[in-house]
Protein backbone atom coordinates (compact mmCIF):
# COMPACT_ATOMS: atom_id res chain seq x y z
CA UNK A 1 0.00 0.00 0.00
CA UNK A 2 1.28 3.47 -0.87
CA UNK A 3 2.38 5.67 2.04
CA UNK A 4 0.57 8.85 3.00
CA UNK A 5 3.96 10.38 3.72
CA UNK A 6 5.13 9.81 0.14
CA UNK A 7 1.93 11.28 -1.25
CA UNK A 8 2.17 14.28 1.08
CA UNK A 9 5.74 14.87 -0.10
CA UNK A 10 4.53 14.82 -3.72
CA UNK A 11 1.86 17.41 -2.90
CA UNK A 12 4.46 19.62 -1.23
CA UNK A 13 6.81 19.31 -4.21
CA UNK A 14 4.18 20.12 -6.86
CA UNK A 15 5.15 23.47 -8.35
CA UNK A 16 2.23 24.35 -10.60
CA UNK A 17 -1.08 25.49 -9.17
CA UNK A 18 -3.02 22.89 -11.16
CA UNK A 19 -0.74 20.03 -10.07
CA UNK A 20 -0.86 21.00 -6.39
CA UNK A 21 -4.65 21.24 -6.38
CA UNK A 22 -5.15 18.01 -8.34
CA UNK A 23 -2.68 16.02 -6.23
CA UNK A 24 -4.12 17.42 -3.00
CA UNK A 25 -7.71 16.45 -3.82
CA UNK A 26 -6.65 13.01 -5.12
CA UNK A 27 -4.51 12.27 -2.05
CA UNK A 28 -7.26 13.33 0.32
CA UNK A 29 -9.72 11.05 -1.46
CA UNK A 30 -7.26 8.15 -1.40
CA UNK A 31 -6.77 8.65 2.36
CA UNK A 32 -10.53 8.73 2.97
CA UNK A 33 -10.88 5.55 0.88
CA UNK A 34 -8.31 3.74 3.03
CA UNK A 35 -5.81 3.39 0.17
CA UNK A 36 -2.83 4.98 1.99
CA UNK A 37 -0.83 3.64 4.93
CA UNK A 38 1.09 5.31 7.74
CA UNK A 39 4.11 3.13 6.98
CA UNK A 40 7.05 5.48 6.39
CA UNK A 41 9.54 4.48 3.69
CA UNK A 42 12.02 7.14 4.80
CA UNK A 43 12.35 9.77 7.54
CA UNK A 44 11.15 13.31 6.82
CA UNK A 45 13.59 15.44 4.86
CA UNK A 46 14.98 18.65 6.37
CA UNK A 47 12.65 21.60 6.02
CA UNK A 48 12.95 23.33 2.66
CA UNK A 49 10.84 25.42 0.34
CA UNK A 50 7.73 23.78 -1.07
CA UNK A 51 7.03 23.68 -4.77
CA UNK A 52 5.40 26.85 -6.01
CA UNK A 53 4.87 28.58 -9.35
CA UNK A 54 7.34 31.20 -10.58
CA UNK A 55 4.76 33.86 -9.83
CA UNK A 56 3.70 35.61 -7.66
CA UNK A 57 6.88 37.52 -6.86
CA UNK A 58 7.53 37.21 -3.12
CA UNK A 59 8.20 40.50 -1.34
CA UNK A 60 8.13 41.83 2.22
CA UNK A 61 4.63 42.22 3.69
CA UNK A 62 4.91 46.02 3.54
CA UNK A 63 5.52 45.86 -0.23
CA UNK A 64 2.25 44.05 -1.00
CA UNK A 65 -0.04 46.51 -2.82
CA UNK A 66 -3.11 47.85 -1.04
CA UNK A 67 -5.95 49.35 -3.04
CA UNK A 68 -9.41 50.68 -2.30
CA UNK A 69 -12.19 48.11 -2.43
CA UNK A 70 -14.42 50.45 -4.41
CA UNK A 71 -12.73 49.30 -7.62
CA UNK A 72 -12.53 45.86 -9.21
CA UNK A 73 -8.73 46.17 -9.08
CA UNK A 74 -8.86 46.82 -5.35
CA UNK A 75 -11.10 43.84 -4.68
CA UNK A 76 -8.85 41.68 -6.85
CA UNK A 77 -5.82 42.78 -4.82
CA UNK A 78 -7.56 41.79 -1.58
CA UNK A 79 -8.64 38.40 -2.92
CA UNK A 80 -5.18 37.80 -4.42
CA UNK A 81 -3.61 38.31 -0.99
CA UNK A 82 -6.08 35.88 0.57
CA UNK A 83 -5.53 33.36 -2.22
CA UNK A 84 -1.80 33.44 -1.54
CA UNK A 85 -2.44 32.71 2.14
CA UNK A 86 -4.68 29.79 1.19
CA UNK A 87 -2.09 28.43 -1.26
CA UNK A 88 0.53 28.49 1.51
CA UNK A 89 -1.99 26.88 3.87
CA UNK A 90 -2.21 23.85 1.56
CA UNK A 91 1.53 23.30 2.01
CA UNK A 92 1.36 23.98 5.76
CA UNK A 93 -1.23 21.26 6.18
CA UNK A 94 0.69 18.78 4.05
CA UNK A 95 3.91 19.53 5.92
CA UNK A 96 2.19 18.79 9.25
CA UNK A 97 1.01 15.44 7.87
CA UNK A 98 4.41 14.69 6.32
CA UNK A 99 6.86 15.89 8.96
CA UNK A 100 5.44 14.70 12.26
CA UNK A 101 5.48 10.91 12.63
CA UNK A 102 4.18 8.21 14.97
CA UNK A 103 1.08 10.13 15.98
CA UNK A 104 -2.55 8.93 16.24
CA UNK A 105 -4.21 8.33 12.86
CA UNK A 106 -6.69 11.11 13.61
CA UNK A 107 -3.83 13.64 13.47
CA UNK A 108 -3.22 12.71 9.84
CA UNK A 109 -6.92 12.61 9.02
CA UNK A 110 -7.30 16.11 10.40
CA UNK A 111 -4.44 17.62 8.41
CA UNK A 112 -5.38 15.79 5.21
CA UNK A 113 -8.84 17.30 5.61
CA UNK A 114 -7.34 20.75 6.16
CA UNK A 115 -5.16 20.46 3.04
CA UNK A 116 -8.16 19.40 0.98
CA UNK A 117 -10.32 22.26 2.25
CA UNK A 118 -7.56 24.84 1.79
CA UNK A 119 -7.22 23.69 -1.82
CA UNK A 120 -10.98 24.13 -2.21
CA UNK A 121 -10.74 27.64 -0.76
CA UNK A 122 -7.97 28.50 -3.20
CA UNK A 123 -10.08 27.22 -6.08
CA UNK A 124 -13.02 29.42 -5.03
CA UNK A 125 -10.76 32.46 -4.81
CA UNK A 126 -9.10 31.68 -8.12
CA UNK A 127 -12.50 31.52 -9.82
CA UNK A 128 -13.52 34.86 -8.32
CA UNK A 129 -10.19 36.42 -9.35
CA UNK A 130 -10.81 35.33 -12.94
CA UNK A 131 -14.19 37.06 -12.81
CA UNK A 132 -12.33 40.24 -11.78
CA UNK A 133 -9.86 39.86 -14.69
CA UNK A 134 -7.00 38.80 -12.42
CA UNK A 135 -4.96 35.62 -12.13
CA UNK A 136 -3.07 34.27 -9.16
CA UNK A 137 0.49 35.47 -9.65
CA UNK A 138 -0.40 38.79 -11.27
CA UNK A 139 0.43 40.68 -8.06
CA UNK A 140 3.29 40.32 -5.56
CA UNK A 141 2.70 38.45 -2.29
CA UNK A 142 4.52 37.74 0.97
CA UNK A 143 5.87 34.53 2.49
CA UNK A 144 5.32 35.02 6.22
CA UNK A 145 3.29 31.83 6.73
CA UNK A 146 6.03 29.53 5.44
CA UNK A 147 8.70 31.36 7.45
CA UNK A 148 6.90 30.33 10.63
CA UNK A 149 6.59 26.76 9.37
CA UNK A 150 10.38 26.60 9.05
CA UNK A 151 10.85 27.93 12.59
CA UNK A 152 8.49 25.30 14.02
CA UNK A 153 9.60 22.26 12.01
CA UNK A 154 11.37 20.72 15.01
CA UNK A 155 8.32 20.20 17.25
CA UNK A 156 4.65 19.50 16.47
CA UNK A 157 3.56 21.17 19.70
CA UNK A 158 5.24 24.43 18.72
CA UNK A 159 3.86 24.13 15.18
CA UNK A 160 0.31 23.71 16.48
CA UNK A 161 0.70 26.72 18.78
CA UNK A 162 2.20 29.18 16.33
CA UNK A 163 0.77 28.34 12.92
CA UNK A 164 -2.93 27.47 13.46
CA UNK A 165 -3.36 29.38 16.73
CA UNK A 166 -1.43 32.53 15.74
CA UNK A 167 -1.11 32.98 11.99
CA UNK A 168 -4.26 31.22 10.83
CA UNK A 169 -6.30 32.51 13.76
CA UNK A 170 -5.54 36.01 12.51
CA UNK A 171 -7.89 35.29 9.63
CA UNK A 172 -10.73 34.78 12.12
CA UNK A 173 -10.17 38.32 13.38
CA UNK A 174 -9.89 40.20 10.09
CA UNK A 175 -12.31 38.37 7.79
CA UNK A 176 -15.55 39.79 9.28
CA UNK A 177 -14.29 43.34 8.66
CA UNK A 178 -13.37 42.39 5.08
CA UNK A 179 -16.88 41.02 4.57
CA UNK A 180 -18.41 44.25 5.88
CA UNK A 181 -16.28 46.36 3.54
CA UNK A 182 -17.22 44.18 0.58
CA UNK A 183 -20.88 44.45 1.56
CA UNK A 184 -20.56 48.23 1.49
CA UNK A 185 -19.52 48.04 -2.18
CA UNK A 186 -22.07 45.36 -3.05
CA UNK A 187 -19.66 42.53 -3.86
CA UNK A 188 -21.88 39.61 -2.84
CA UNK A 189 -19.91 37.04 -4.86
CA UNK A 190 -16.70 37.72 -2.94
CA UNK A 191 -18.63 37.77 0.34
CA UNK A 192 -20.01 34.30 -0.37
CA UNK A 193 -16.47 32.97 -0.83
CA UNK A 194 -15.14 34.59 2.35
CA UNK A 195 -18.07 33.31 4.41
CA UNK A 196 -17.23 29.73 3.39
CA UNK A 197 -13.57 30.28 4.22
CA UNK A 198 -14.31 31.85 7.62
CA UNK A 199 -16.63 29.01 8.65
CA UNK A 200 -14.12 26.30 7.71
CA UNK A 201 -11.10 28.17 9.08
CA UNK A 202 -12.70 28.16 12.54
CA UNK A 203 -12.61 24.36 12.33
CA UNK A 204 -8.99 24.42 11.12
CA UNK A 205 -7.85 26.54 14.06
CA UNK A 206 -9.82 24.24 16.39
CA UNK A 207 -7.82 21.31 15.02
CA UNK A 208 -4.62 23.17 15.90
CA UNK A 209 -5.95 23.93 19.38
CA UNK A 210 -6.99 20.33 19.96
CA UNK A 211 -3.61 18.91 18.99
CA UNK A 212 -1.72 21.61 20.89
CA UNK A 213 -3.71 20.54 23.95
CA UNK A 214 -2.88 16.89 23.19
CA UNK A 215 0.88 17.57 23.07
CA UNK A 216 0.77 19.72 26.21
CA UNK A 217 -1.10 16.98 28.08
CA UNK A 218 1.41 14.36 26.91
CA UNK A 219 4.26 16.47 28.31
CA UNK A 220 2.50 17.49 31.52
CA UNK A 221 2.37 21.14 30.50
CA UNK A 222 -0.28 23.73 31.21
CA UNK A 223 -1.80 24.64 27.85
CA UNK A 224 -2.44 28.31 28.56
CA UNK A 225 0.92 28.98 30.21
CA UNK A 226 2.80 27.15 27.46
CA UNK A 227 0.99 29.08 24.73
CA UNK A 228 1.82 32.43 26.32
CA UNK A 229 5.46 31.36 26.82
CA UNK A 230 5.72 30.47 23.12
CA UNK A 231 4.14 33.77 22.07
CA UNK A 232 6.80 35.59 24.06
CA UNK A 233 9.68 33.35 22.99
CA UNK A 234 8.87 33.77 19.29
CA UNK A 235 7.97 37.47 19.69
CA UNK A 236 4.56 37.02 18.10
CA UNK A 237 3.06 40.44 17.49
CA UNK A 238 -0.65 40.00 18.19
CA UNK A 239 -2.92 42.86 17.17
CA UNK A 240 -6.57 43.33 18.01
CA UNK A 241 -9.42 43.64 17.91
CA UNK A 242 -9.97 39.90 18.21
CA UNK A 243 -12.96 37.86 17.11
CA UNK A 244 -13.74 36.41 20.52
CA UNK A 245 -16.74 34.38 19.37
CA UNK A 246 -14.81 32.67 16.57
CA UNK A 247 -11.72 32.10 18.70
CA UNK A 248 -13.78 30.50 21.47
CA UNK A 249 -15.29 28.14 18.87
CA UNK A 250 -11.74 27.44 17.67
CA UNK A 251 -10.55 26.17 21.04
CA UNK A 252 -9.22 29.25 22.80
CA UNK A 253 -10.16 29.70 26.45
CA UNK A 254 -11.48 32.99 27.77
CA UNK A 255 -8.44 33.13 30.07
CA UNK A 256 -6.14 32.89 27.04
CA UNK A 257 -8.08 35.60 25.23
CA UNK A 258 -7.87 37.90 28.24
CA UNK A 259 -4.08 37.49 28.30
CA UNK A 260 -3.84 38.01 24.53
CA UNK A 261 -5.93 41.16 24.83
CA UNK A 262 -3.35 42.55 27.23
CA UNK A 263 -0.56 41.76 24.74
CA UNK A 264 -1.86 44.21 22.18
CA UNK A 265 -5.49 43.73 21.33
CA UNK A 266 -8.88 45.09 22.27
CA UNK A 267 -12.08 43.18 22.64
N, C-alpha and C positions, 0 to 999 in steps of 0.2 A: 504494500500500500504506500502511496506517495506521502511524503511528510508535509505537514502544514508549514514547518519551518522553511523548507525549500520553496514552497509556493509563496510564502510571505516575502522571502528574499527576492523572488522574481518580480513580485509587485513593487517592492522598493526600488529595484534596478530599472524598471520600465521608464524610459525617458520621454516618450511621446504621451500626450494627454490621452489619446484614444487607447493606446496600449495599457496605460495604468488603469483607466476606468474599466476596460474590458477584462483585464486580468483580475482586478479587484472583485468585480461582480461574480466572475466565474469561480474564483477561489472561495468566496463566501458561500456560494451555492454548493460547491463540493464539500465544504466543511459541514454545512447543514445536512447534506445527504449522507454523511458518515463515510466519505470516500478518502479522508485524509487522517493520518495518524499523528501522534505526538512523539513518534520515534525520531530522534535527531540523528542525522547522518554525519554531522560535523558541529563543532561548537560555534557560537555566534562570532562573526567577524568583528574586528574593531570598528568603532563608530566612524562612518564616513558620510559623504554627501549622498543623498538618494538620487535616483535618476530623475531628471526634469528636462523640459524642453529648453531650447536655447533662449527663448523669450518667455516671460518678461525679464528685462534687465533688473538685477537686484541692486538696490541702493539702500542708504540709511533711511530709517523711518521718517526722518524730517524732510527727506527729498521726494517722498511720495506725493503726487499732485493732489490738491484739494480744490474742488470746484463747487459752485452753488448748485443745489439740487433743483433749482427752477429750470434748468436746461437738461436736455437729453444727455449732453456730454457730462454734466455734473453727476447725474444719476448713474451713468455708465462708469464713471470713475469710482463712485462708492461701491457699486456692485463688483467691479474688477478687484478692488481691495479685499472685499469679502471672499470672492472666488479664490484669490491667492491663499487666504487663510485656510479655506476648505481644502484646497489642493495639498497644502502642507499637512493638514490634519489627516488626510488619507495615509501619508507616510508615517506620521506619528503613531497612528493606530497599528499599522503593520509592524513598525519597529518594536512596539510593546509586545506584540505577539511573537515576533522573531527573536528578540534579544533575551527575554527573561524566561528561563527554563525551569522545569520541574515544579510547576505550579498546578493548582487544581484545574481540571478541564474547563470549568466555568470561566476562568480568567481568559482563556483563549477564545471561548465563545463570545465573551463580552467584547473583546477588542476586534475580532473578526466582524462582529455586528457593527461596531463603530466605523471601521474602515468602509464597509459596504454603504452605510448611511451617509458618511462624508462624501463618498463618490457620487451618491445620488444628489446630495446638496450641490456639489460642484456642477453636475449636469443641469440642474434647474437654473443655476446662475448663468451657466454658459448659454443656455437657450435664451434667457432674458437679455443677456449682453448682445446676442445676435440681433434681437429685435430692436436694440438701441444702436445698431450699426457699429458694434464693437466686438472684438475678439479677445479672448484671454491671451495676454502677451503684448497687446497693443500699448500698454502703459507700464511704467516701472512699478516695482513692488519691493517689499522688504522681507528679510529672512529671519526675523526675531524668533519665531516659533521653533525653527530647527536648531537655532543656537542653544536654546534651553534644553532641547532633546540631547544634544551633545554633552552638555554639562551634567545631565542626570543619567547618562548611560550606564553608570556603575552600580545603580541601586534602584530596584523597582519601587521601593517605598518613596524615595526622593522624587522619582519620575511621577508617581501618582500625585504627590503633593504639589509639585510645581508646574506640571503641564496641564492636567485637567483642572486642578483646583485654583490655579492662578491665571494662566494664559487663556485657557478656554472659558473659564468662568467669567472673564472680562466681557465676553460676548453676551452673557446673560444680562450684564449691566447696561450695555450700550445699545443693544438691538431695539428695545422698546422706544427709545428716543429717535432712532433711525426710522422706525415705522411711523411715528407721529409726524416726522418731517416729510416723509413720502406721502402721507395722507394729506398734508397741507397742500401738496402740489398735484394731488389726484392720481398718483401712480399706484393703482390698485394691483396691477400685475406684479410689481416688485414687492409690494406688501405681502401678497399671498406667498411668495417664495420665502421671505424672511420669517413669516409666522411659522411655516413648516420647520425651518432651521432652528428657530428659538425653542420650539416645543421639543425637538429631538436632542438639541444640545443640552437641555436640562438633564435628560436621561444620561447623556455622555458624561457630564460632570459628576452625576450621581455614581456612575460606575467608578470613576476615579476616587471619589470619596469612600465608596465601599471597600475598594481594594487598599486604599491608604489605611483605613481602619483595620483591615485584615493584617497588614504587615506590622502595624503598631502593636496589635494584640499579640502577634507571634513573638515580638521582641520585648514584650512587657513594658511598652511605652504608652504614655498618656497621649491620646490623639491630638487634643487641642494644644497642649504644651509643645509637642513635637512640631506641629504645623507652624506655630509662631516662631519657634527656634529656626526652622528652615527658611521662613520668610526673612528673618534677620540675617541669617548666614549668607543667603544668596542675594541680599539687598534688593528684594522685590519691591518695586515702587507701586503700591496700590493706591488707586485714585477713586474717589467716590464721585457722585452718589452710587450706592450699591442697590441692586435689585434684591431686596431682602426676601421677598416671596419666592422668587425663582431659586435663590441660593439655598433657602431652607428646603425646598423640594429636592435640590441637588445634593443634599447630605451635609450641609453646614449646620452647626449648632448656633443657637442664638448667642451663646457665650463667645464663640469664635467671631461671629459678626460684630459683636460689641468691641472686641479687641481690634479687629480690622478697621472698624470705624475710627478708632483712636489713632490708627497708623496713617490716616490721610484721607478718610472718606467721610461722607455725611449721609445719614439715613434719608 
